C-alpha cells in the first residue's frame, strides 16, 4: 500500500493511494465520477457553477503547506482521494483486539458493521451540500460566499473519501452503496438522508453559521473517533479529513461572532441598552440577541440527536471490535477495553433528571456527546468575549442537553433550556420563547439580501478581521463577471 507521501495530480482523480496501479478501483471510481458531477451540478450551489471562486485545494497531507489557493469553477474542482501517511507499526488502540497490528484489510467478522459506519458518515457529506445549495443567492459578502463554497467542495471531497473506502474494500456492495449516496436527497419525502439533522432546511445565513459551528463540530467528534479505528485506511482517511473540517467550524464560529458584533455595535450606536427591546433593535436592520440565542438553542439540540441513544449496543460493539474509538482515545488513561468500567448517564426518572452509572461500553455515545458539549461550550465562551468587548451584558448560553430532544433518553419529555421538566401544555406555551418562531424566521429572511461588491458587507454582519489567505479586504473572492 502507498505510504501517502506522494500525490498524483495527473489523473482524473488526484490521489495518494496508488490508483494508477489499482485498475479495478480506478475504473469503479471513474465510472462513479460522472454521476457525482451530475449530482454536484443539480444539487450543489445553485446559480454559481460557472463562476471562478478563490478556493483552496489539497496538494499534500502534511501539517505544513498542505493546500494551495487559486480560482477554479466548482465543477472543475480537483476532488481527490487523500489519506494521511502510514504510521509504521501502528496497532489497534482499543477494544478486544487492542495491541494487535492495525488491519489493512476489512476483517470478515466486522464487514457489515464497518460498511454501516462508512455509509452513515458518507451520507452526511452530500446532505449538507444539498441543505446549503440556495444560500449563495443571499450571501452577505463575496468573502462569505467563498467560504460557503469552500465548505461545500470539501464536503464533496469527504464524500469521495468514504466512496473510495466502500469501492476499494466492499466490492459490489460498496459500489451499490456509493450509488445510493447520490440517490438520497436531504429532506426528500421518499429518499431522505439517513440522519434527522441532515434533513432540516438551512434557510438563511445565520442558520448556516450555526450549522457549521454546531453540526460540523459533531462531524469533528465523529471523525476523531473514527480516526482511532483499528481499520487503518479509515483511520488515515479521517485524520486528513479533520484537517479540512477545522475550517468549517471556523466559518461557523467567526460567522456567529460577526453577527453578534454587528448587533452589539448597532445597539450601542443607537443608545439601546436593553437587548430585549426587540422591535427597536430589529429596526436597525440587525438580528436581535435573543433571537440569536434561540437559533443556538435549536441547532445545539438538533445536533445532540446525531449522537444517537445515550446507551447503545451498536456503539459498544463498534468499540469492542476496534472499529470506532472515543474522542482522543490515545489521550485517555484507562485500559481502553472498558469491560469493567462505568460511566454516568443523564436519564429522566420520576419527574427529575438524574445521573446513573451504566457500563462504560454501553455509554460511549454519552461520553462522545459530553466531549462535544465541552468543545462547543469553549466556542460559546469566545462568542461571549465579543459581546463583553462590545459592552453589552447579554451572554449566549448552551441549553440543557435534555432540551428539545427527539432521540435518546429525553425524547419522551419536554424541558425548558435550564432542564426543568415541562408538561406538554407548558411546552407549547413557552416553546416560542426558547426556539425561533415563524415571525423570527421571517424577520431573519427579510435581511437576507445579497451583497456582491468586493469589500462590501450586509448591514447585519461585521466584516472579518482577516481575509482568506491574507487577501485584502476588497479582494474579489468570487468573480461574478466572466
JONOR-V80480 format. One record per backbone hydrogen bond with DSSP energy under -0.5 kcal/mol. CO is the residue of the C=O (numbers start at 1). NH is the residue of the N-H. If there is no record, write none. Layout:
CO | NH
CO | NH
//
This chain:
3 | 86
7 | 9
8 | 15
12 | 14
14 | 81
15 | 8
18 | 21
19 | 22
21 | 23
22 | 26
23 | 27
24 | 28
25 | 29
26 | 30
27 | 31
28 | 32
29 | 33
30 | 34
32 | 36
33 | 37
34 | 38
35 | 39
36 | 40
37 | 41
38 | 42
39 | 43
40 | 44
45 | 48
48 | 51
49 | 75
51 | 74
52 | 479
53 | 55
53 | 72
55 | 70
57 | 68
66 | 59
66 | 60
68 | 57
70 | 55
72 | 53
73 | 76
74 | 77
77 | 79
80 | 82
81 | 16
86 | 88
87 | 90
90 | 102
92 | 99
95 | 98
97 | 100
100 | 92
103 | 232
107 | 110
108 | 111
110 | 114
111 | 115
112 | 116
113 | 117
114 | 118
115 | 119
116 | 120
117 | 121
118 | 122
119 | 123
120 | 124
121 | 124
121 | 125
122 | 125
122 | 126
123 | 127
124 | 128
125 | 129
126 | 130
127 | 131
128 | 132
130 | 133
131 | 202
132 | 135
133 | 46
134 | 137
135 | 138
136 | 139
139 | 451
140 | 458
141 | 145
142 | 146
143 | 147
144 | 148
145 | 149
146 | 150
147 | 151
148 | 152
149 | 153
150 | 154
151 | 155
152 | 156
153 | 157
154 | 158
155 | 159
156 | 160
157 | 161
158 | 162
159 | 163
160 | 164
161 | 165
162 | 166
163 | 167
164 | 168
165 | 169
166 | 170
170 | 173
170 | 174
171 | 175
172 | 176
173 | 177
174 | 178
175 | 179
176 | 180
177 | 181
178 | 182
179 | 182
179 | 183
180 | 183
180 | 184
185 | 188
191 | 185
195 | 198
196 | 199
197 | 200
204 | 208
205 | 209
206 | 210
207 | 211
208 | 212
209 | 213
210 | 214
210 | 215
211 | 215
211 | 216
214 | 218
215 | 219
216 | 220
217 | 221
218 | 222
219 | 223
220 | 224
221 | 225
222 | 226
223 | 227
225 | 228
225 | 325
226 | 229
228 | 93
230 | 103
230 | 232
231 | 234
231 | 235
232 | 236
233 | 237
234 | 238
235 | 239
236 | 84
236 | 240
237 | 241
238 | 242
239 | 243
240 | 243
240 | 244
241 | 245
242 | 246
244 | 247
244 | 248
245 | 249
246 | 250
247 | 251
248 | 252
249 | 253
250 | 254
251 | 255
252 | 256
253 | 257
254 | 258
255 | 259
256 | 260
257 | 261
258 | 262
258 | 462
259 | 263
260 | 264
261 | 265
262 | 266
263 | 267
264 | 268
265 | 269
266 | 270
267 | 271
267 | 272
268 | 271
271 | 273
273 | 275
274 | 277
276 | 278
277 | 281
278 | 282
279 | 283
281 | 284
281 | 286
282 | 285
286 | 288
288 | 292
289 | 293
290 | 294
291 | 295
292 | 296
293 | 297
294 | 298
295 | 299
296 | 300
297 | 301
298 | 302
299 | 303
300 | 304
301 | 305
303 | 306
304 | 307
305 | 308
310 | 312
310 | 366
312 | 316
313 | 317
314 | 318
315 | 319
316 | 320
317 | 321
318 | 322
318 | 323
318 | 324
319 | 322
320 | 96
322 | 230
326 | 329
328 | 331
328 | 332
329 | 332
332 | 334
336 | 95
338 | 341
338 | 361
341 | 360
343 | 358
345 | 356
347 | 354
349 | 352
352 | 349
352 | 354
354 | 347
356 | 345
358 | 343
359 | 362
359 | 363
361 | 364
362 | 312
363 | 367
364 | 368
365 | 369
366 | 370
367 | 371
368 | 372
369 | 373
370 | 374
371 | 375
372 | 376
373 | 377
374 | 378
375 | 379
376 | 380
377 | 381
378 | 382
379 | 383
380 | 384
381 | 385
382 | 386
383 | 386
383 | 387
384 | 388
385 | 389
386 | 390
387 | 391
387 | 392
388 | 391
400 | 403
402 | 405
408 | 411
410 | 413
414 | 422
416 | 419
417 | 400
420 | 416
422 | 414
423 | 427
424 | 428
425 | 429
426 | 430
427 | 431
430 | 433
430 | 434
431 | 434
431 | 435
437 | 441
438 | 442
439 | 443
440 | 444
441 | 445
442 | 446
443 | 447
444 | 447
444 | 448
445 | 448
447 | 449
453 | 456
458 | 461
467 | 470
468 | 471
471 | 467
472 | 475
475 | 477
477 | 54
478 | 480
479 | 52
//
